Amino acid sequence: MRKVDMLRGTFFIACAALTSCATPWHGPKTVQNASGQTVCARHQTPLKTEVAYVKLWQCRLEAEHYARIRERFPNPMPAFFHTERSRDYPDRITVTYCELCAHDYEVAAAD
């Protein structure tokens, strides 16, 4: 009986470890819905386009941990972009993203 409990515990820990590792998104990032609108392939919601700010001349590398989280969502807000202009982010550009992907990324990155 003790050996069975130990095997069950080991199996539970192995399953928990495997399911906690998320895989990158595979497939298209966007699809066309029935009305012809481009939507997020994962959430089936319309993409949002808005103005964002960045330093165009500065090259940054995203930490590997956050880059792997970003791979799980097909349309998150791009890295190093801000929705408000500041002295550090003066250059205006337009970005397109899925609000749900952006939210899911923020939640996953906070863990």
N, C-alpha and C positions, 0 to 999 in steps of 0.2 A: 504494500500500500504506500509506503514511504517513497519508493522509487517512482511510482506513478505520479505522485504529487510533484516530485522534483522534475519529471519530464513535462508535466503540464506547465509548471512555472517557467521552464526553459523555453518551451514552445511559445508561451505568451510573451515573454521578453523578446524573442526573435521576431515575432509578428509585429510587435510594437515598434521595434527598431526598423524593420523594413517599410512599414507604412509611414513612418515619420520622414523618410527620404522621398521628397517629391521629384518627379521627373520633369525635364524641360517640356515646353509645349511643342508638339509635333503637328504639322499640318498648316493650313493657310492661316494668316493672321486676320484676314477679313473675308467676308462672303457677301453676296448680294441677297437681300431678302426678297420676298414675293413682289414688293412694290418697286424693286430696283435700287433700293437704298443700300449703301455700303455699311455693314454692321460688323461688330466684333464677332469673330468666329466662335469664341468661347462663350460669351454671354448673350449673343444675339441682340445687343443693344446698339443704337446708333453711336458712331464715334463723335467726339467733341473736338472742335478746332478752336483754338484760342491763341492769343498773343502770349508769348513767354519771353523771358530775358536770360541772357547768357553772356559770358565773356568769350567772344568768338576767337580771340587770339590765344587763349589759354588752353593747353592740352591737359586733360586729367584722366587718370585711370580709376575706374570704379573698383572698390575692394572686391575681391573674388567672392566673398560670402554674399554680398548684395547683388553681384552680377548673376550668380546662380539662382538667387530668388527671382530676379527680374526675368530670367529665362522661362520661368513657369507660367508667365502671363504674356499673351500675345501682343497686347497693346497698352502697356503702362505708360505713365508720363515719362518722357526721356530723362535720363540721369543728368544732373547738374543744370537743370532749367528751373527757373523760378517764375511764379505768376505775377510778382511785383517787381517793378524796376527799382534798382538801388545803385549805389556807387560801385558795388562789387559786380553787379549784373546789369550793365548799361545797354547791351545790344539787343534790339527787338527782333524776334523771329516769330514764325507761326508753327505751332505743333499740333498734331492730331493724335488723340489717345482715347481709350475707353475709360470712362469714369469708374466702372466696376473693377477693371484690371488695376487701375491706379490705387483704388481703395484696398483691394486684396493684397497688392504689393506692400502698401504701407503697414497693413496688419501683420503680414508675414515678416517684414523687416524689423518690426518692433519686438518680435518674440526672441 
